[in-house]
Amino acid sequence: MSESFSIPYFEENLRQFIERNADVFTKTHAMNAYYRSIVGTLINDNLNKNGEIVRRIRNLEEAYKNVKSES
């Protein structure tokens, strides 16, 4: 497993979420549902360091772009 909240971590989780929900969502809808869920969780997390939240959201954004560009 990749380091928590790294780009590879989010890429792996996005792919798994897409696969598990293939019968319910299109790839884009699944990715958007996962993205919204994670961002909501990060925003509501009581982390002491705002920089950590920003790093996690940036990694999620990069992972989203990478997985979206896959066929």
Stockholm file with secondary structure:
# STOCKHOLM 1.0

chainA/1-71         MSESFSIPYFEENLRQFIERNADVFTKTHAMNAYYRSIVGTLINDNLNKNGEIVRRIRNLEEAYKNVKSES
#=GR chainA/1-71 SS CCCTTSHHHHHHHHHHHHHHTTTTSCHHHHHHHHHHHHHHHHHHSCCSCHHHHHHHHHHHHHHHHHHHTCC
#=GC SS_cons        CCCTTSHHHHHHHHHHHHHHTTTTSCHHHHHHHHHHHHHHHHHHSCCSCHHHHHHHHHHHHHHHHHHHTCC
//
